[in-house]
Structures are given as structure tokens and as C-alpha cells.
């Protein structure tokens, strides 16, 4: 489409809004103008004028058909991708359930039953003794640790929102959840009429999202926290009152602390990695994420990370291979 065609869009859109009767009323006004203010209908060229109208109609009808066909194709491809992702997730969940399935009841032999009963009796005696006090102390320490969790929080994180069950945020006009690979946004529509898909405006850009109803102030219209894959993003209207949008992250190794830059910050340190679906990631990315999660836990416990353990193993192997060397006074970083 040329810029010459687009330069009148503002005027035409303004005219269209003034015609509550729609296209029929707009065309009536246009041909009335030609009749009243021009010689379009007069003279020997009337048949040519009629032919010209039909030519222009057919020209843009053909263009419109191509645009509609392309949109339907994109919509079908997006729906196929969404269906494939859902099927893949379902298969992975079924495989995980099958892998974790274990028998609930195990039949013991008479010897195993006697041995188990003796062990239970011994454990009971230990609990009634000094170990019982130790158990109480451990439980008390755990309670204290739980109470002090918020107190140990960094000063910079104290005013940040805590993540919801889906590692995202519940805000006034919408809520969102996330995994390392994608974000799901739910926008309940607070209107008194039944909404149809054609009433909805959803516009994606690489780092911008606009969502709302035609003729209303957008519910979301702002810069995203990070980049998204536009071609893999989809949206649906659920129960005629909720817009559900799935955004695919470009960078799949980070947690978003907000959906758009104007949102309040969410504390990503309190994100629960297990709540995300690591099974959705490819093998290499999943291994990297699991390594990061392991190293983070080790650091929190004051234990060596995977890299530290690797260095220690190499050092131990070297010392075993060279028993003649004295490492007593050596200091290793």
C-alpha cells in the first residue's frame, strides 16, 4: 500500500466514525457528494463512470480476499502450534506420571515383617529418650527459620511483590504467570455486554503489548520487560469475558520481574523453579537451567557449587596420582 493511499486514512476514519449506519451510510454520503458537487453523473461518460466504480470495487475486493486468506492462514498456523504445544505438554505430563508411578502396597515376608517391627520399636525408644528433645529442638529451629525468612530479605527486595503460584503477579486489571519459556496473561473484561473476538484489539511488537476493547481505553499498552517472539504469540477469548494471551520469550534463561515496565516489581528471588515446566525446554537448555538451580541451592546452603566440586575432584585425583608429594602446607583457592 502506497503512502499516497494512507495519507487520507485519518480523514476517512473520522468520516466513518460519524456514520452510525456503517459502510452503507458512508457510501451513500460519498455518492451523494459526487451527485451534488461534481458532474460525475452528467454527460455522455455516465457508462464509463459506472464501469469505473465496478473496476475499483473488484480491484479492492481481490486485495481484501488475499488479506483475509493470509490472516486465516496465520490464525490456522498459530492454532496448530498451540495445539502441538498442548499435546506435547500432555505427553510429557503423562510420561512423568508413569515414571513416578510406584506401588502403594508392598507385601513383606515374615522375616522382613519381624525386622521392621524391631526397628520401629527401637526408633520409638530413641524418640522417648534424648533424641526426642533433639527432634523438638529441630522443629523449633525450623519454625524460627520460617519466621525469619522475611526478616533476612534484602532491603531492596522488601517492597517488591511476592510471586503468585504461577511465578507471576496478580494485578488490579490482569494477572500473569510464567515459565522460563513463556508467559500467560489473563485479562477479565469488566463490561456489561457480551464480548466477541472482533471487539478485541491485541497488538504484538517485539517489546510492546497493547490489549483492550475497540473504542475503550487499552487495558495494557506499554513496553514489555523483555523481547518476545511475535510469530509464536497467540490469544483467545474465553467464555466471552476473558482474554488469554500466550507470549513466547526470546531469552529463555531468565525470570521476568514485571510484564510491562510500568508494573510494580516482583521479587524473582522468591520464584519457585519447580512450578515452571522444565520439560517444555530442549535438552541442552534444561540441563543448563537444572545446573543453575543446583548451584543456587548449594550457595544458599554454604556448600560447593558444581564447578567447585569439579575442581575438588580434579585436585583429589591429582593428589592420589602423586602420593610422593606433600600437600600439607598448600593453600588452594
TIRONU-371983 format. One record per residue: residue in three letters; x, y, z of N, C-alpha, C in turn. Coordinates in steps of 0.1 Angstrom, whole numbers, padded with zeros to 4 digits, always signed. Example, Ala and Ser with C-alpha at 12.3 -4.5 7.8 and 13.67 -1.06 7.14 Angstrom:
BEGIN
Ala+0132-0057+0078+0123-0045+0078+0132-0033+0078Ser+0128-0022+0071+0137-0011+0071+0129+0000+0079
This chain:
BEGIN
Unk+0009-0012+0000+0000+0000+0000+0009+0012+0000Unk+0006+0022-0009+0015+0034-0010+0011+0044+0001Unk+0021+0053+0003+0019+0063+0013+0008+0073+0008Unk+0006+0074-0005-0004+0083-0011-0018+0079-0007Unk-0020+0065-0006-0033+0060-0002-0035+0062+0013Unk-0025+0061+0021-0026+0061+0035-0028+0076+0040Unk-0024+0086+0033-0024+0099+0038-0039+0104+0041Unk-0049+0098+0035-0063+0102+0037-0069+0093+0047Unk-0062+0084+0053-0069+0074+0063-0075+0082+0075Unk-0068+0092+0079-0073+0099+0091-0086+0106+0088Unk-0087+0112+0076-0100+0119+0073-0111+0109+0071Unk-0108+0098+0064-0118+0088+0061-0123+0081+0074Unk-0113+0078+0083-0117+0072+0096-0126+0081+0104Unk-0123+0094+0104-0131+0104+0111-0145+0104+0105Unk-0146+0103+0091-0159+0103+0085-0167+0090+0089Unk-0159+0079+0089-0166+0066+0092-0172+0066+0106Unk-0165+0072+0115-0170+0072+0129-0183+0080+0130Unk-0185+0090+0121-0197+0098+0121-0209+0091+0115Unk-0207+0080+0109-0217+0073+0102-0221+0061+0110Unk-0231+0062+0119-0235+0051+0127-0241+0039+0119Unk-0246+0042+0107-0252+0032+0099-0242+0023+0092Unk-0229+0026+0094-0218+0018+0088-0215+0021+0074Unk-0209+0011+0066-0204+0013+0053-0215+0018+0043Unk-0227+0013+0045-0239+0016+0036-0241+0031+0037Unk-0241+0037+0049-0244+0051+0051-0232+0059+0046Unk-0220+0054+0048-0208+0061+0043-0208+0062+0028Unk-0211+0051+0021-0212+0051+0006-0223+0060+0001Unk-0234+0061+0008-0245+0070+0005-0240+0084+0005Unk-0233+0088+0015-0228+0101+0016-0218+0104+0005Unk-0209+0095+0002-0199+0097-0008-0205+0099-0022Unk-0215+0090-0026-0221+0092-0039-0231+0104-0040Unk-0236+0108-0028-0244+0120-0027-0235+0132-0030Unk-0223+0132-0025-0214+0143-0027-0210+0143-0042Unk-0208+0132-0049-0205+0132-0063-0217+0138-0071Unk-0229+0134-0067-0241+0139-0074-0243+0154-0072Unk-0241+0159-0060-0244+0173-0057-0232+0183-0061Unk-0220+0178-0060-0209+0188-0061-0200+0185-0073Unk-0203+0175-0081-0195+0172-0093-0204+0169-0105Unk-0198+0167-0117-0206+0163-0129-0204+0149-0132Unk-0201+0141-0121-0198+0126-0123-0210+0119-0131Unk-0222+0122-0128-0233+0115-0133-0239+0122-0146Unk-0234+0133-0150-0239+0140-0162-0230+0138-0174Unk-0236+0140-0186-0228+0139-0198-0228+0125-0204Unk-0221+0123-0215-0221+0111-0222-0212+0100-0216Unk-0204+0104-0206-0195+0094-0199-0201+0087-0188Unk-0214+0086-0187-0221+0080-0175-0218+0065-0174Unk-0218+0058-0186-0215+0044-0186-0200+0041-0182Unk-0191+0050-0186-0177+0049-0182-0176+0051-0167Unk-0184+0060-0161-0183+0063-0147-0188+0051-0139Unk-0199+0044-0144-0204+0032-0137-0194+0021-0138Unk-0187+0019-0150-0177+0009-0152-0165+0011-0142Unk-0162+0024-0140-0150+0027-0132-0153+0023-0117Unk-0165+0025-0113-0169+0021-0099-0167+0006-0097Unk-0172-0002-0107-0171-0016-0106-0157-0021-0107Unk-0149-0014-0115-0135-0018-0116-0127-0016-0103Unk-0130-0005-0096-0124-0002-0084-0129-0012-0073Unk-0142-0015-0073-0147-0024-0064-0140-0038-0065Unk-0140-0043-0077-0134-0056-0080-0119-0057-0076Unk-0112-0045-0079-0098-0045-0076-0095-0047-0061Unk-0102-0039-0053-0100-0040-0038-0107-0052-0032Unk-0117-0057-0039-0123-0070-0034-0113-0081-0035Unk-0105-0081-0046-0095-0091-0048-0084-0090-0037Unk-0080-0077-0035-0069-0075-0025-0074-0079-0011Unk-0087-0076-0008-0093-0080+0005-0093-0095+0007Unk-0096-0102-0004-0097-0117-0003-0083-0122+0000Unk-0073-0116-0006-0059-0121-0003-0055-0119+0012Unk-0059-0107+0017-0056-0103+0030-0063-0113+0040Unk-0076-0115+0037-0084-0124+0046-0078-0138+0046Unk-0074-0143+0034-0068-0156+0032-0055-0157+0040Unk-0047-0147+0040-0034-0147+0047-0036-0147+0062Unk-0046-0139+0067-0049-0138+0081-0054-0152+0086Unk-0063-0158+0078-0068-0171+0081-0057-0182+0082Unk-0047-0180+0073-0036-0190+0073-0028-0188+0085Unk-0025-0175+0089-0017-0172+0101-0024-0177+0113Unk-0037-0175+0114-0045-0179+0125-0045-0195+0126Unk-0046-0202+0115-0046-0216+0115-0032-0221+0119Unk-0021-0215+0114-0008-0219+0118-0006-0217+0133Unk-0011-0206+0139-0009-0203+0153-0017-0213+0161Unk-0029-0216+0157-0037-0226+0164-0031-0240+0163Unk-0025-0244+0152-0018-0256+0151-0006-0257+0161Unk+0002-0246+0161+0013-0245+0171+0008-0247+0185Unk-0003-0239+0188-0008-0240+0202-0012-0254+0205Unk-0019-0261+0196-0024-0274+0198-0012-0284+0199Unk-0002-0282+0191+0010-0291+0193+0017-0289+0206Unk+0018-0276+0211+0024-0274+0224+0015-0281+0235Unk+0002-0280+0234-0006-0286+0244-0005-0301+0244Unk-0004-0307+0232-0003-0321+0231+0011-0326+0236Unk+0021-0318+0234+0035-0321+0239+0035-0321+0254Unk+0029-0310+0260+0028-0309+0274+0021-0321+0280Unk+0010-0325+0274+0002-0336+0279+0010-0349+0279Unk+0017-0351+0268+0025-0363+0267+0036-0363+0277Unk+0042-0351+0280+0053-0351+0290+0048-0353+0304Unk+0036-0348+0306+0030-0350+0320+0026-0364+0322Unk+0021-0371+0311+0018-0385+0312+0030-0393+0314Unk+0041-0390+0307+0054-0397+0309+0059-0395+0323Unk+0058-0383+0328+0063-0380+0342+0055-0388+0352Unk+0042-0389+0350+0033-0396+0359+0037-0411+0359Unk+0039-0416+0347+0042-0430+0345+0056-0434+0351Unk+0065-0424+0350+0079-0426+0356+0079-0426+0371Unk+0070-0418+0376+0069-0416+0391+0059-0426+0398Unk+0052-0434+0389+0042-0443+0395+0049-0454+0402Unk+0046-0456+0415+0051-0467+0423+0040-0474+0430Unk+0042-0487+0433+0032-0494+0440+0030-0489+0454Unk+0017-0487+0458+0014-0482+0472+0015-0492+0483Unk+0013-0505+0480+0014-0515+0490+0024-0525+0486Unk+0033-0529+0495+0043-0539+0493+0042-0550+0503Unk+0041-0562+0498+0039-0574+0507+0052-0578+0512Unk+0054-0579+0526+0066-0583+0532+0066-0598+0536Unk+0078-0604+0536+0079-0618+0541+0078-0617+0556Unk+0077-0629+0563+0076-0629+0577+0089-0624+0583Unk+0101-0627+0577+0113-0623+0583+0114-0607+0582Unk+0110-0602+0570+0111-0587+0568+0101-0580+0578Unk+0089-0586+0580+0080-0580+0590+0085-0580+0604Unk+0092-0591+0608+0098-0591+0622+0109-0581+0623Unk+0117-0580+0612+0128-0570+0613+0123-0556+0613Unk+0112-0553+0605+0107-0539+0605+0101-0536+0619Unk+0094-0546+0625+0088-0543+0638+0098-0540+0649Unk+0110-0547+0649+0121-0545+0658+0126-0530+0656Unk+0128-0527+0643+0133-0513+0640+0124-0502+0645Unk+0110-0504+0643+0101-0495+0648+0101-0493+0663Unk+0103-0505+0670+0103-0505+0685+0116-0497+0690Unk+0127-0499+0683+0139-0492+0687+0138-0477+0684Unk+0132-0474+0673+0130-0459+0670+0121-0453+0680Unk+0111-0460+0685+0102-0455+0695+0109-0452+0708Unk+0118-0461+0712+0125-0459+0724+0135-0448+0723Unk+0141-0446+0711+0150-0435+0709+0143-0421+0710Unk+0131-0421+0705+0123-0408+0705+0119-0405+0719Unk+0116-0415+0728+0113-0412+0741+0125-0408+0750Unk+0137-0410+0744+0149-0406+0751+0154-0392+0747Unk+0167-0391+0746+0173-0378+0743+0170-0373+0729Unk+0168-0383+0720+0165-0379+0706+0152-0371+0705Unk+0143-0374+0714+0130-0367+0714+0132-0352+0717Unk+0141-0349+0726+0144-0335+0728+0151-0328+0716Unk+0160-0336+0710+0166-0331+0698+0156-0328+0687Unk+0146-0338+0685+0136-0336+0675+0128-0323+0678Unk+0125-0321+0690+0117-0308+0694+0125-0296+0690Unk+0139-0297+0693+0147-0285+0691+0148-0283+0676Unk+0149-0293+0668+0150-0292+0653+0137-0285+0648Unk+0126-0290+0653+0113-0284+0648+0112-0269+0652Unk+0117-0266+0664+0117-0252+0668+0126-0244+0660Unk+0138-0249+0656+0147-0242+0647+0141-0239+0634Unk+0134-0250+0628+0127-0248+0615+0117-0237+0616Unk+0109-0237+0627+0099-0227+0628+0105-0213+0629Unk+0116-0212+0636+0123-0199+0637+0128-0194+0623Unk+0133-0204+0616+0139-0201+0602+0128-0196+0593Unk+0116-0203+0595+0104-0199+0586+0100-0184+0590Unk+0100-0181+0603+0096-0168+0607+0106-0157+0603Unk+0118-0161+0603+0129-0152+0599+0131-0150+0584Unk+0124-0157+0576+0126-0157+0562+0124-0143+0556Unk+0113-0136+0561+0111-0123+0556+0121-0113+0562Unk+0126-0116+0574+0135-0106+0581+0148-0107+0574Unk+0152-0118+0568+0165-0120+0561+0165-0114+0547Unk+0153-0110+0543+0152-0105+0529+0160-0092+0527Unk+0166-0091+0515+0174-0079+0512+0165-0066+0513Unk+0171-0055+0518+0164-0043+0519+0158-0038+0506Unk+0165-0041+0495+0160-0036+0482+0148-0045+0477Unk+0146-0057+0483+0135-0066+0479+0123-0064+0488Unk+0123-0057+0499+0112-0057+0508+0100-0051+0503Unk+0101-0042+0494+0089-0035+0488+0084-0042+0476Unk+0091-0052+0471+0086-0059+0459+0075-0069+0462Unk+0067-0071+0451+0056-0081+0453+0061-0095+0453Unk+0054-0103+0460+0057-0118+0461+0050-0124+0449Unk+0057-0134+0442+0051-0140+0431+0039-0149+0434Unk+0030-0150+0425+0018-0158+0427+0022-0173+0425Unk+0012-0182+0425+0015-0196+0424+0021-0200+0410Unk+0019-0191+0401+0025-0193+0387+0037-0185+0384Unk+0044-0180+0395+0057-0173+0394+0055-0159+0386Unk+0042-0154+0387+0040-0141+0381+0033-0132+0391Unk+0024-0123+0387+0018-0114+0396+0003-0113+0393Unk-0005-0110+0404-0019-0107+0403-0021-0092+0405Unk-0025-0085+0394-0026-0071+0395-0041-0067+0394Unk-0044-0054+0395-0058-0050+0396-0066-0054+0383Unk-0060-0051+0371-0068-0053+0359-0064-0066+0351Unk-0054-0073+0356-0050-0086+0349-0040-0093+0358Unk-0038-0106+0354-0028-0114+0361-0019-0121+0351Unk-0007-0125+0355+0001-0132+0346+0010-0142+0353Unk+0013-0153+0346+0022-0164+0352+0033-0166+0341Unk+0043-0173+0346+0054-0175+0337+0061-0188+0339Unk+0067-0194+0329+0078-0204+0329+0090-0197+0323Unk+0101-0205+0322+0113-0199+0316+0111-0196+0301Unk+0101-0203+0295+0100-0201+0281+0088-0192+0276Unk+0078-0191+0285+0066-0184+0280+0059-0177+0292Unk+0050-0168+0288+0042-0160+0298+0027-0161+0293Unk+0018-0164+0303+0004-0164+0301-0002-0152+0308Unk-0010-0144+0301-0017-0133+0306-0032-0134+0306Unk-0039-0132+0317-0053-0133+0317-0059-0119+0320Unk-0068-0114+0312-0074-0101+0314-0090-0103+0314Unk-0096-0103+0326-0110-0103+0327-0116-0090+0322Unk-0126-0091+0314-0132-0079+0308-0144-0074+0317Unk-0143-0062+0322-0153-0057+0332-0163-0048+0324Unk-0171-0055+0316-0181-0047+0308-0194-0055+0309Unk-0205-0047+0306-0218-0053+0309-0224-0059+0296Unk-0216-0061+0286-0221-0067+0273-0213-0079+0270Unk-0218-0088+0262-0211-0100+0257-0201-0096+0247Unk-0188-0099+0249-0178-0096+0240-0175-0106+0230Unk-0173-0102+0217-0169-0111+0206-0155-0109+0202Unk-0149-0118+0195-0135-0117+0192-0132-0105+0183Unk-0142-0101+0175-0140-0089+0166-0139-0076+0174Unk-0144-0076+0187-0144-0064+0195-0130-0062+0202Unk-0121-0072+0201-0109-0071+0208-0097-0066+0200Unk-0089-0059+0206-0076-0054+0200-0064-0060+0207Unk-0056-0068+0200-0044-0073+0205-0033-0071+0195Unk-0023-0063+0199-0012-0059+0190+0001-0063+0197Unk+0009-0071+0190+0022-0075+0195+0033-0067+0187Unk+0043-0063+0195+0056-0059+0189+0067-0066+0196Unk+0079-0065+0191+0090-0073+0198+0091-0070+0212Unk+0088-0057+0216+0090-0053+0230+0078-0044+0234Unk+0066-0047+0229+0055-0038+0232+0042-0047+0231Unk+0033-0044+0240+0020-0051+0240+0009-0042+0242Unk-0002-0043+0234-0014-0035+0235-0026-0044+0235Unk-0034-0043+0245-0046-0052+0246-0058-0044+0251Unk-0070-0046+0246-0081-0039+0251-0093-0041+0241Unk-0104-0033+0243-0116-0034+0235-0116-0022+0226Unk-0121-0024+0214-0123-0013+0204-0132-0002+0210Unk-0127+0010+0209-0135+0021+0214-0133+0024+0229Unk-0125+0016+0236-0122+0017+0250-0107+0020+0253Unk-0104+0025+0264-0090+0027+0268-0083+0013+0269Unk-0071+0011+0263-0065-0002+0264-0062-0006+0279Unk-0064-0019+0281-0061-0024+0295-0046-0025+0297Unk-0039-0029+0286-0024-0029+0286-0019-0022+0274Unk-0010-0013+0276-0004-0006+0264+0009+0000+0269Unk+0020-0009+0268+0032-0005+0273+0044-0013+0268Unk+0056-0009+0272+0068-0016+0268+0070-0029+0277Unk+0072-0040+0271+0074-0053+0278+0087-0053+0285Unk+0088-0062+0295+0101-0063+0303+0112-0067+0294Unk+0109-0076+0285+0120-0081+0275+0113-0085+0262Unk+0121-0090+0253+0116-0093+0240+0108-0106+0239Unk+0099-0106+0229+0091-0118+0227+0092-0122+0212Unk+0088-0135+0210+0088-0140+0196+0074-0137+0190Unk+0072-0127+0182+0059-0123+0177+0052-0134+0170Unk+0059-0142+0162+0053-0152+0153+0047-0163+0162Unk+0052-0165+0174+0047-0176+0182+0037-0172+0193Unk+0033-0160+0193+0024-0155+0203+0009-0157+0198Unk+0001-0161+0207-0013-0163+0204-0023-0157+0215Unk-0035-0155+0211-0045-0151+0221-0059-0157+0218Unk-0067-0159+0228-0080-0165+0227-0090-0157+0236Unk-0103-0158+0233-0113-0152+0241-0120-0164+0248Unk-0120-0164+0261-0126-0175+0269-0139-0170+0275Unk-0150-0178+0273-0163-0176+0279-0168-0161+0277Unk-0163-0155+0266-0168-0142+0262-0166-0131+0272Unk-0156-0134+0282-0154-0123+0292-0139-0123+0296Unk-0130-0131+0291-0116-0131+0295-0107-0133+0283Unk-0098-0124+0281-0087-0125+0271-0076-0133+0277Unk-0071-0143+0270-0060-0151+0275-0049-0150+0264Unk-0037-0145+0268-0026-0143+0258-0014-0152+0262Unk-0008-0158+0252+0004-0166+0255+0016-0159+0247Unk+0026-0154+0255+0038-0148+0249+0050-0157+0250Unk+0057-0159+0239+0069-0167+0239+0081-0158+0241Unk+0089-0161+0251+0101-0153+0254+0112-0156+0244Unk+0120-0145+0241+0131-0147+0232+0143-0153+0241Unk+0145-0147+0253+0155-0151+0262+0149-0161+0272Unk+0152-0173+0271+0145-0183+0279+0154-0188+0291Unk+0162-0179+0296+0171-0182+0308+0169-0172+0319Unk+0157-0165+0319+0155-0155+0330+0141-0155+0334Unk+0139-0150+0346+0125-0148+0351+0122-0133+0350Unk+0110-0130+0345+0106-0116+0343+0101-0111+0357Unk+0105-0099+0361+0101-0093+0374+0088-0085+0372Unk+0084-0082+0359+0072-0075+0356+0068-0078+0342Unk+0055-0076+0339+0051-0078+0325+0055-0066+0316Unk+0050-0054+0320+0054-0042+0313+0061-0033+0323Unk+0069-0024+0318+0078-0016+0326+0071-0007+0336Unk+0058-0004+0334+0050+0004+0343+0045-0004+0355Unk+0046-0017+0355+0041-0025+0366+0050-0025+0378Unk+0045-0028+0390+0054-0028+0401+0063-0040+0400Unk+0075-0040+0407+0084-0051+0406+0080-0063+0414Unk+0083-0075+0409+0080-0087+0416+0094-0093+0420Unk+0095-0099+0432+0107-0104+0437+0110-0118+0431Unk+0119-0118+0421+0122-0130+0414+0130-0140+0422Unk+0136-0135+0434+0143-0144+0443+0134-0154+0449Unk+0121-0151+0450+0111-0160+0456+0103-0168+0446Unk+0108-0168+0433+0102-0177+0423+0105-0191+0426Unk+0095-0200+0424+0096-0214+0427+0099-0221+0414Unk+0112-0225+0411+0115-0231+0398+0108-0244+0395Unk+0104-0251+0406+0097-0264+0404+0083-0262+0398Unk+0078-0249+0400+0064-0247+0395+0065-0245+0380Unk+0077-0241+0374+0078-0240+0360+0079-0253+0354Unk+0076-0255+0341+0076-0267+0334+0089-0269+0326Unk+0100-0274+0333+0112-0276+0327+0112-0286+0315Unk+0102-0294+0316+0100-0304+0305+0097-0298+0291Unk+0093-0285+0292+0090-0278+0279+0103-0274+0272Unk+0114-0273+0279+0127-0269+0273+0134-0280+0266Unk+0142-0276+0256+0150-0286+0249+0161-0292+0259Unk+0167-0303+0255+0176-0310+0265+0188-0301+0270Unk+0194-0294+0260+0206-0286+0264+0202-0275+0274Unk+0191-0267+0270+0186-0256+0279+0182-0262+0292Unk+0175-0273+0293+0170-0279+0305+0182-0282+0314Unk+0193-0288+0308+0205-0291+0316+0211-0279+0322Unk+0212-0268+0315+0218-0256+0320+0209-0250+0331Unk+0196-0250+0329+0187-0245+0340+0188-0253+0353Unk+0188-0266+0351+0190-0275+0363+0203-0273+0370Unk+0214-0271+0363+0227-0268+0369+0226-0254+0376Unk+0220-0244+0370+0219-0231+0377+0211-0233+0390Unk+0200-0240+0390+0192-0242+0401+0200-0250+0412Unk+0207-0260+0408+0215-0267+0418+0226-0258+0424Unk+0233-0250+0416+0243-0242+0421+0237-0231+0431Unk+0225-0226+0428+0219-0216+0436+0216-0222+0450Unk+0210-0235+0450+0207-0241+0463+0220-0244+0471Unk+0231-0248+0464+0243-0251+0471+0249-0238+0477Unk+0248-0227+0470+0253-0214+0476+0245-0210+0488Unk+0231-0212+0487+0223-0208+0499+0226-0217+0511Unk+0230-0229+0509+0234-0238+0520+0248-0237+0524Unk+0256-0228+0517+0270-0227+0520+0279-0239+0516Unk+0274-0246+0506+0281-0258+0500+0287-0255+0487Unk+0297-0263+0483+0303-0261+0470+0294-0262+0458Unk+0296-0254+0448+0288-0255+0436+0293-0266+0427Unk+0287-0269+0416+0291-0279+0407+0305-0277+0402Unk+0309-0264+0399+0322-0261+0394+0333-0263+0406Unk+0329-0259+0418+0338-0261+0429+0340-0276+0431Unk+0330-0284+0430+0331-0299+0432+0340-0305+0421Unk+0338-0300+0409+0347-0305+0398+0361-0302+0401Unk+0365-0290+0406+0378-0286+0409+0384-0295+0420Unk+0375-0297+0430+0380-0306+0442+0382-0320+0437Unk+0374-0325+0428+0376-0339+0423+0389-0340+0415Unk+0392-0330+0407+0404-0330+0399+0416-0329+0409Unk+0415-0321+0419+0426-0319+0429+0428-0333+0436Unk+0418-0339+0440+0418-0352+0448+0425-0362+0439Unk+0421-0363+0426+0426-0372+0417+0441-0370+0415Unk+0445-0357+0414+0459-0354+0412+0468-0358+0424Unk+0462-0356+0436+0469-0359+0449+0471-0375+0450Unk+0460-0382+0445+0461-0397+0446+0472-0402+0436Unk+0473-0395+0425+0483-0399+0415+0497-0396+0419Unk+0499-0387+0428+0512-0382+0432+0514-0383+0448Unk+0514-0396+0453+0515-0397+0468+0528-0393+0473Unk+0538-0392+0464+0552-0387+0469+0552-0373+0472Unk+0542-0365+0468+0542-0351+0470+0535-0347+0483Unk+0540-0337+0491+0534-0333+0503+0526-0321+0501Unk+0512-0322+0503+0503-0311+0501+0499-0304+0514Unk+0505-0308+0525+0501-0304+0539+0500-0289+0540Unk+0510-0282+0535+0511-0267+0537+0505-0259+0525Unk+0499-0266+0516+0494-0259+0504+0481-0253+0507Unk+0479-0241+0501+0466-0235+0502+0460-0233+0488Unk+0447-0238+0487+0441-0237+0474+0429-0228+0474Unk+0427-0220+0464+0416-0211+0463+0405-0218+0456
